[in-house]
Amino acid sequence: MITLSARLQAVASLVHGGGRLVDVGTDHAYLPLYLIENGIIDSAIASDIGEGPLANARKTLINSRAEDKIPLRLSDGLMNISPEEADEIVICGMGGNLIDEILSAAPWICRPGMHLVLQPMTHSEDVRRCLCLKGFEIQREFCTEDKGRVYLVMDAVWKDAADRKADGYYYFGSLIGQIGPAEKYIRGQLKWVKTRLRALREAQRYPEEQALLSRVLDYYYGEINESI
């Protein structure tokens, strides 16, 4: 039986199971193998853009005698995945801008029953904005800590209800007020926004981005005041 890191365990906890799962950027295929071994899913496609990661995944599956349950697929994002092969899609360990690109390149994901489990390494604001504008509803999001680093995980289902939210929501989501690792995440986000805004003001550049980041800060402090 395979044991997952705290980061991948958090991702696994959001998987619904019971349908057809695709793990995008699978690397060693640890996540789908864990889900199979624990009876959470019956089958999955493990995909990656590189031959090297797929070779690693093949070794993992052969060693666990699970190669017949988890077919491997060379694919740039979801480009080589057919709509009928996926009810649930996992994308973790990538930048938020790349996750945005992968989802945007596959319009077929916008359909009833589609469930996404995502773990952006950076720019979670791109992921939240993408989900909201495509009609997905973010159900849960929380943070976990693994070897001293904080990771964000979230899941979303398609509701066919595009929703343009306040700019600050895309940067902080529903994490404001959560305790534990989420507090570290929020502090990191807040620091990045302040640092970026200060640099832009000093350089007198990109006034539209300055206005955006100012709105993000106003949103944060407004949420804090409401929670007091």
TORKOL-4160 file (C-alpha; in steps of 0.2 Angstrom, whole numbers, padded with zeros to 4 digits, m for minus):
228
<pt num="1" X="0000" Y="0000" Z="0000"/>
<pt num="2" X="0006" Y="0017" Z="m0005"/>
<pt num="3" X="0008" Y="0031" Z="0008"/>
<pt num="4" X="0005" Y="0049" Z="0002"/>
<pt num="5" X="0013" Y="0065" Z="0007"/>
<pt num="6" X="0002" Y="0077" Z="0017"/>
<pt num="7" X="0000" Y="0088" Z="0001"/>
<pt num="8" X="m0007" Y="0073" Z="m0009"/>
<pt num="9" X="m0017" Y="0066" Z="0005"/>
<pt num="10" X="m0026" Y="0083" Z="0006"/>
<pt num="11" X="m0029" Y="0082" Z="m0013"/>
<pt num="12" X="m0035" Y="0064" Z="m0011"/>
<pt num="13" X="m0048" Y="0069" Z="0003"/>
<pt num="14" X="m0057" Y="0080" Z="m0010"/>
<pt num="15" X="m0059" Y="0066" Z="m0023"/>
<pt num="16" X="m0078" Y="0061" Z="m0024"/>
<pt num="17" X="m0074" Y="0044" Z="m0032"/>
<pt num="18" X="m0086" Y="0032" Z="m0041"/>
<pt num="19" X="m0083" Y="0039" Z="m0058"/>
<pt num="20" X="m0070" Y="0041" Z="m0071"/>
<pt num="21" X="m0055" Y="0050" Z="m0065"/>
<pt num="22" X="m0041" Y="0059" Z="m0074"/>
<pt num="23" X="m0025" Y="0064" Z="m0065"/>
<pt num="24" X="m0016" Y="0077" Z="m0075"/>
<pt num="25" X="0002" Y="0079" Z="m0073"/>
<pt num="26" X="0003" Y="0062" Z="m0063"/>
<pt num="27" X="0022" Y="0061" Z="m0062"/>
<pt num="28" X="0024" Y="0045" Z="m0052"/>
<pt num="29" X="0006" Y="0041" Z="m0052"/>
<pt num="30" X="0006" Y="0040" Z="m0033"/>
<pt num="31" X="m0011" Y="0048" Z="m0031"/>
<pt num="32" X="m0022" Y="0037" Z="m0043"/>
<pt num="33" X="m0013" Y="0022" Z="m0036"/>
<pt num="34" X="m0018" Y="0027" Z="m0018"/>
<pt num="35" X="m0036" Y="0030" Z="m0024"/>
<pt num="36" X="m0037" Y="0013" Z="m0032"/>
<pt num="37" X="m0029" Y="0004" Z="m0017"/>
<pt num="38" X="m0041" Y="0012" Z="m0005"/>
<pt num="39" X="m0056" Y="0008" Z="m0015"/>
<pt num="40" X="m0060" Y="0027" Z="m0018"/>
<pt num="41" X="m0060" Y="0025" Z="m0037"/>
<pt num="42" X="m0062" Y="0010" Z="m0048"/>
<pt num="43" X="m0051" Y="0016" Z="m0062"/>
<pt num="44" X="m0041" Y="0031" Z="m0068"/>
<pt num="45" X="m0031" Y="0038" Z="m0082"/>
<pt num="46" X="m0014" Y="0045" Z="m0077"/>
<pt num="47" X="m0008" Y="0058" Z="m0089"/>
<pt num="48" X="0008" Y="0068" Z="m0091"/>
<pt num="49" X="0016" Y="0079" Z="m0104"/>
<pt num="50" X="0033" Y="0071" Z="m0103"/>
<pt num="51" X="0039" Y="0053" Z="m0107"/>
<pt num="52" X="0050" Y="0054" Z="m0091"/>
<pt num="53" X="0036" Y="0056" Z="m0079"/>
<pt num="54" X="0026" Y="0043" Z="m0087"/>
<pt num="55" X="0041" Y="0031" Z="m0086"/>
<pt num="56" X="0041" Y="0034" Z="m0067"/>
<pt num="57" X="0023" Y="0031" Z="m0066"/>
<pt num="58" X="0024" Y="0015" Z="m0076"/>
<pt num="59" X="0037" Y="0009" Z="m0063"/>
<pt num="60" X="0026" Y="0013" Z="m0049"/>
<pt num="61" X="0011" Y="0004" Z="m0056"/>
<pt num="62" X="0021" Y="m0012" Z="m0061"/>
<pt num="63" X="0028" Y="m0013" Z="m0044"/>
<pt num="64" X="0011" Y="m0012" Z="m0037"/>
<pt num="65" X="0003" Y="m0023" Z="m0050"/>
<pt num="66" X="m0009" Y="m0010" Z="m0055"/>
<pt num="67" X="m0004" Y="m0006" Z="m0073"/>
<pt num="68" X="m0021" Y="m0014" Z="m0079"/>
<pt num="69" X="m0031" Y="m0002" Z="m0069"/>
<pt num="70" X="m0023" Y="0014" Z="m0072"/>
<pt num="71" X="m0018" Y="0017" Z="m0091"/>
<pt num="72" X="m0005" Y="0030" Z="m0095"/>
<pt num="73" X="m0008" Y="0044" Z="m0107"/>
<pt num="74" X="0004" Y="0056" Z="m0115"/>
<pt num="75" X="m0005" Y="0072" Z="m0115"/>
<pt num="76" X="m0002" Y="0091" Z="m0115"/>
<pt num="77" X="m0015" Y="0095" Z="m0101"/>
<pt num="78" X="m0032" Y="0088" Z="m0107"/>
<pt num="79" X="m0028" Y="0088" Z="m0126"/>
<pt num="80" X="m0027" Y="0069" Z="m0127"/>
<pt num="81" X="m0042" Y="0066" Z="m0115"/>
<pt num="82" X="m0059" Y="0063" Z="m0123"/>
<pt num="83" X="m0074" Y="0070" Z="m0114"/>
<pt num="84" X="m0082" Y="0053" Z="m0111"/>
<pt num="85" X="m0066" Y="0048" Z="m0101"/>
<pt num="86" X="m0068" Y="0060" Z="m0087"/>
<pt num="87" X="m0081" Y="0064" Z="m0074"/>
<pt num="88" X="m0068" Y="0070" Z="m0061"/>
<pt num="89" X="m0051" Y="0079" Z="m0065"/>
<pt num="90" X="m0037" Y="0081" Z="m0053"/>
<pt num="91" X="m0023" Y="0094" Z="m0057"/>
<pt num="92" X="m0010" Y="0097" Z="m0044"/>
<pt num="93" X="0008" Y="0104" Z="m0042"/>
<pt num="94" X="0006" Y="0117" Z="m0056"/>
<pt num="95" X="0006" Y="0136" Z="m0056"/>
<pt num="96" X="m0012" Y="0143" Z="m0056"/>
<pt num="97" X="m0009" Y="0151" Z="m0073"/>
<pt num="98" X="m0005" Y="0134" Z="m0081"/>
<pt num="99" X="m0020" Y="0126" Z="m0073"/>
<pt num="100" X="m0031" Y="0141" Z="m0080"/>
<pt num="101" X="m0023" Y="0137" Z="m0097"/>
<pt num="102" X="m0027" Y="0118" Z="m0096"/>
<pt num="103" X="m0045" Y="0121" Z="m0091"/>
<pt num="104" X="m0048" Y="0134" Z="m0104"/>
<pt num="105" X="m0041" Y="0123" Z="m0118"/>
<pt num="106" X="m0055" Y="0110" Z="m0114"/>
<pt num="107" X="m0072" Y="0118" Z="m0115"/>
<pt num="108" X="m0080" Y="0101" Z="m0113"/>
<pt num="109" X="m0077" Y="0101" Z="m0095"/>
<pt num="110" X="m0091" Y="0113" Z="m0093"/>
<pt num="111" X="m0105" Y="0100" Z="m0091"/>
<pt num="112" X="m0116" Y="0093" Z="m0077"/>
<pt num="113" X="m0108" Y="0082" Z="m0065"/>
<pt num="114" X="m0090" Y="0088" Z="m0069"/>
<pt num="115" X="m0079" Y="0088" Z="m0053"/>
<pt num="116" X="m0062" Y="0096" Z="m0052"/>
<pt num="117" X="m0049" Y="0094" Z="m0038"/>
<pt num="118" X="m0035" Y="0107" Z="m0040"/>
<pt num="119" X="m0019" Y="0111" Z="m0030"/>
<pt num="120" X="m0011" Y="0127" Z="m0038"/>
<pt num="121" X="0007" Y="0130" Z="m0032"/>
<pt num="122" X="0006" Y="0149" Z="m0036"/>
<pt num="123" X="m0007" Y="0162" Z="m0043"/>
<pt num="124" X="m0022" Y="0154" Z="m0035"/>
<pt num="125" X="m0032" Y="0170" Z="m0041"/>
<pt num="126" X="m0030" Y="0164" Z="m0059"/>
<pt num="127" X="m0038" Y="0147" Z="m0054"/>
<pt num="128" X="m0053" Y="0155" Z="m0044"/>
<pt num="129" X="m0056" Y="0168" Z="m0058"/>
<pt num="130" X="m0056" Y="0154" Z="m0071"/>
<pt num="131" X="m0068" Y="0143" Z="m0061"/>
<pt num="132" X="m0080" Y="0157" Z="m0057"/>
<pt num="133" X="m0081" Y="0163" Z="m0075"/>
<pt num="134" X="m0083" Y="0146" Z="m0082"/>
<pt num="135" X="m0098" Y="0142" Z="m0071"/>
<pt num="136" X="m0090" Y="0131" Z="m0058"/>
<pt num="137" X="m0094" Y="0133" Z="m0039"/>
<pt num="138" X="m0079" Y="0131" Z="m0027"/>
<pt num="139" X="m0086" Y="0119" Z="m0014"/>
<pt num="140" X="m0071" Y="0118" Z="m0002"/>
<pt num="141" X="m0054" Y="0125" Z="0000"/>
<pt num="142" X="m0041" Y="0123" Z="0014"/>
<pt num="143" X="m0023" Y="0123" Z="0017"/>
<pt num="144" X="m0011" Y="0110" Z="0023"/>
<pt num="145" X="0007" Y="0110" Z="0028"/>
<pt num="146" X="0020" Y="0098" Z="0021"/>
<pt num="147" X="0039" Y="0099" Z="0025"/>
<pt num="148" X="0037" Y="0117" Z="0030"/>
<pt num="149" X="0028" Y="0123" Z="0015"/>
<pt num="150" X="0010" Y="0128" Z="0014"/>
<pt num="151" X="m0001" Y="0121" Z="0000"/>
<pt num="152" X="m0019" Y="0126" Z="m0005"/>
<pt num="153" X="m0031" Y="0113" Z="m0011"/>
<pt num="154" X="m0049" Y="0116" Z="m0018"/>
<pt num="155" X="m0063" Y="0107" Z="m0027"/>
<pt num="156" X="m0077" Y="0113" Z="m0038"/>
<pt num="157" X="m0092" Y="0107" Z="m0047"/>
<pt num="158" X="m0100" Y="0114" Z="m0063"/>
<pt num="159" X="m0116" Y="0123" Z="m0059"/>
<pt num="160" X="m0118" Y="0132" Z="m0076"/>
<pt num="161" X="m0119" Y="0149" Z="m0067"/>
<pt num="162" X="m0105" Y="0160" Z="m0071"/>
<pt num="163" X="m0101" Y="0172" Z="m0057"/>
<pt num="164" X="m0090" Y="0188" Z="m0057"/>
<pt num="165" X="m0084" Y="0190" Z="m0039"/>
<pt num="166" X="m0075" Y="0204" Z="m0031"/>
<pt num="167" X="m0057" Y="0205" Z="m0036"/>
<pt num="168" X="m0051" Y="0201" Z="m0018"/>
<pt num="169" X="m0061" Y="0185" Z="m0018"/>
<pt num="170" X="m0050" Y="0178" Z="m0031"/>
<pt num="171" X="m0034" Y="0181" Z="m0021"/>
<pt num="172" X="m0041" Y="0175" Z="m0004"/>
<pt num="173" X="m0056" Y="0164" Z="m0008"/>
<pt num="174" X="m0065" Y="0157" Z="0008"/>
<pt num="175" X="m0049" Y="0156" Z="0018"/>
<pt num="176" X="m0050" Y="0172" Z="0027"/>
<pt num="177" X="m0054" Y="0167" Z="0045"/>
<pt num="178" X="m0048" Y="0149" Z="0044"/>
<pt num="179" X="m0035" Y="0144" Z="0056"/>
<pt num="180" X="m0019" Y="0134" Z="0055"/>
<pt num="181" X="m0010" Y="0133" Z="0038"/>
<pt num="182" X="m0023" Y="0144" Z="0030"/>
<pt num="183" X="m0017" Y="0159" Z="0041"/>
<pt num="184" X="0001" Y="0157" Z="0034"/>
<pt num="185" X="m0006" Y="0156" Z="0016"/>
<pt num="186" X="m0016" Y="0172" Z="0019"/>
<pt num="187" X="m0001" Y="0181" Z="0026"/>
<pt num="188" X="0009" Y="0176" Z="0011"/>
<pt num="189" X="m0004" Y="0182" Z="m0001"/>
<pt num="190" X="m0006" Y="0198" Z="0008"/>
<pt num="191" X="0013" Y="0201" Z="0008"/>
<pt num="192" X="0014" Y="0198" Z="m0010"/>
<pt num="193" X="0000" Y="0210" Z="m0014"/>
<pt num="194" X="0007" Y="0224" Z="m0004"/>
<pt num="195" X="0025" Y="0221" Z="m0011"/>
<pt num="196" X="0019" Y="0221" Z="m0028"/>
<pt num="197" X="0008" Y="0237" Z="m0026"/>
<pt num="198" X="0022" Y="0246" Z="m0018"/>
<pt num="199" X="0034" Y="0242" Z="m0032"/>
<pt num="200" X="0022" Y="0248" Z="m0045"/>
<pt num="201" X="0018" Y="0264" Z="m0036"/>
<pt num="202" X="0037" Y="0268" Z="m0034"/>
<pt num="203" X="0040" Y="0264" Z="m0053"/>
<pt num="204" X="0024" Y="0273" Z="m0058"/>
<pt num="205" X="0019" Y="0259" Z="m0069"/>
<pt num="206" X="0003" Y="0249" Z="m0073"/>
<pt num="207" X="m0010" Y="0260" Z="m0065"/>
<pt num="208" X="m0024" Y="0247" Z="m0069"/>
<pt num="209" X="m0015" Y="0234" Z="m0059"/>
<pt num="210" X="m0012" Y="0246" Z="m0045"/>
<pt num="211" X="m0030" Y="0250" Z="m0045"/>
<pt num="212" X="m0034" Y="0231" Z="m0045"/>
<pt num="213" X="m0022" Y="0227" Z="m0030"/>
<pt num="214" X="m0029" Y="0242" Z="m0020"/>
<pt num="215" X="m0046" Y="0234" Z="m0022"/>
<pt num="216" X="m0039" Y="0217" Z="m0016"/>
<pt num="217" X="m0032" Y="0225" Z="0000"/>
<pt num="218" X="m0049" Y="0235" Z="0003"/>
<pt num="219" X="m0058" Y="0218" Z="0001"/>
<pt num="220" X="m0046" Y="0209" Z="0013"/>
<pt num="221" X="m0048" Y="0223" Z="0027"/>
<pt num="222" X="m0067" Y="0224" Z="0024"/>
<pt num="223" X="m0068" Y="0205" Z="0027"/>
<pt num="224" X="m0057" Y="0206" Z="0043"/>
<pt num="225" X="m0067" Y="0220" Z="0050"/>
<pt num="226" X="m0083" Y="0210" Z="0047"/>
<pt num="227" X="m0076" Y="0195" Z="0056"/>
<pt num="228" X="m0072" Y="0205" Z="0072"/>
